[in-house]
Amino acid sequence: MTAVSFIGYGDIATRTSTALILSSYTKMRGLCRYPELKDNPAHVELIAGDAANAADIERAVTAETEVIIMTLTPNRQSDDSYYNGYVVPARILQNHLQTNGWEPRIIFVSSTGVYGQRDGSWVDETSPAEPNDQAGKSLLQAEQIIASASPHTSILRCSGIYGPERTRLAELLISGEGTITPAWTNRIHADDVAGFIAYLVQHPEKSQPVFLVSDDEPLLQEDAYGRLAKRLGIDLRTIARSEAIGRRGSKRISNRLLHASGYQLIHPTYEPR
């Protein structure tokens, strides 16, 4: 039975482990700061620790680990949250694996924030990754480190993840703090991020070095806001507007390679509930 180690055990890892346990994957462990606060329906062996601590990584990843799933988050307690939340753990894992001569499969959850396009152009896995902010630069650096840590690595560049308990956009609309721009936006449901990770664990022959993980329908920001505003009963005419593209840029994500893998999206379009 494949032994899986999660580095970072939050919402996406919880959903992924639940999908895997339904497929009879029972040898799973997860590293997180506060196991006692976690919902753990898959009964994963949770290890209290920090992904930025070498001793904790060594406890989470052992000789029997065949698949490592990295679902990291920015370290909000740090001034350089993305560097310390992504680059530092990536370097620690790289050193741990290379010191021991281990080459497990690695699935690393990253972001389409590594792309700096601002002109609404289509982006796929062959497009240049040229981030225009420090968060994107740190993510790209972490990707490069992970790619050199093992020859069996898949980088998943996810667009904006939505789903239960991800309420930032709703809060912006309700508070009136949101701003509508002409930008193209992209998103993916948390169920599909976890579903695709589980699919790759179960079908290693489908792996690729990089996947863009997004749904089938890039939306202009006004369209995306409009769908959620309708769900919330908010008049979109009350939301501020600007012609200036924000820091996330403007691009349309192609998920052609994801579809080519055989994975079937659970939520192919954005339908807020």
Disulfide bonds with the S-S distance in Angstrom:
none
